[in-house]
Amino acid sequence: MIFTSLILIGLYTLDEPLMVKGYYLMGTVGVIISSLTVAKVVRDNQEDDEEIQRNRQQ
């Protein structure tokens, strides 16, 4: 959350055309979404591995 706030403040104070600010914003949103997706996939894989181990022990 802090990172996102700092990016938005930086974009607001950046002395560049709106097109450049939009490009940076799209890149930032892409990185955030990618990070959340990777975290979710890793968590889901760990949960699946735990479920497989529980089933094998039974």
Backbone hydrogen bonds, N-H to C=O, Kabsch-Sander energy under -0.5 kcal/mol:
donor,donor_aa,acceptor,acceptor_aa,energy
5,S,1,M,-2.1
6,L,2,I,-2.5
7,I,3,F,-2.3
8,L,4,T,-2.4
9,I,5,S,-2.4
10,G,6,L,-2.5
11,L,7,I,-2.7
12,Y,8,L,-2.1
13,T,9,I,-2.1
14,L,10,G,-0.9
16,E,14,L,-1.2
20,V,17,P,-0.6
21,K,17,P,-1.8
22,G,18,L,-2.5
23,Y,19,M,-1.9
24,Y,20,V,-2.3
25,L,21,K,-2.4
26,M,22,G,-2.6
27,G,23,Y,-2.1
28,T,24,Y,-2.3
29,V,25,L,-2.6
30,G,26,M,-2.3
31,V,27,G,-2.1
32,I,28,T,-2.4
33,I,29,V,-2.6
34,S,30,G,-2.4
35,S,31,V,-2.3
36,L,32,I,-2.2
37,T,33,I,-2.3
38,V,34,S,-2.6
39,A,35,S,-2.3
40,K,36,L,-2.2
41,V,37,T,-2.4
42,V,38,V,-2.5
43,R,39,A,-2.3
44,D,40,K,-2.7
45,N,41,V,-2.5
46,Q,42,V,-2.2
47,E,43,R,-2.4
48,D,44,D,-2.3
49,D,45,N,-2.4
50,E,46,Q,-2.3
51,E,47,E,-2.2
52,I,48,D,-2.4
53,Q,49,D,-2.3
54,R,50,E,-2.3
55,N,51,E,-2.2
56,R,52,I,-2.0
57,Q,53,Q,-1.7
58,Q,54,R,-1.0
